[in-house]
């Protein structure tokens, strides 16, 4: 199976949020995982925001 992760789903792999376990299960069962090129910058921004809170 191929899955596409948007930034909010990608962040759930690293930050415990609602549905984090569902995303992790999907990633474990997938052969290919895709995301957008901008997801790296968006995820870093999300992590920085969480750090400041």
N, C-alpha and C positions, 0 to 999 in steps of 0.2 A: 504494500500500500504506500502511496505517496501522500504526504500531508504538507500543507502550507501553514506556516505559523505567522500570524501578524504579531506586531510588537507586544501587545498585551499578553498574548499566549506565550511568547518567548520569555517574557519577564516572569511568568508563573513558574517556569522551570527553576528559577533562582530565588524567588521570593514567595514565601508561603502565603497564598491568597485563596479565595474561594475558587474551586475547580482546579487547583494546582495538581492534585493527584490524577485527575482525569487527563490533563495535558501530558503529564509524565507517562501515564499508561499508553497514550496514543503514540508518543515518541518512541517508547520501547518496542511497540509492535510494528513500527513503520520501517520500511527499507530505505526510503528517501525522504528527507525533510528539506523543505524549501522555505525561503523567506525573501523579503525585498532587500535591495541594497541599502536602503535608508534605515532598516531595522536596527543596525548596529548603533547608529547615532541616536535613534529614538530610545533604545534600551539603555544606553549610557545616561541619557537625560533622566529617564525614569529611576534608575538606580541612584543618581545624584539627588533627585528630589526626595526619594525615600530616606536617604542618608541624612538630609537636612531636617526631616520631620522628627 
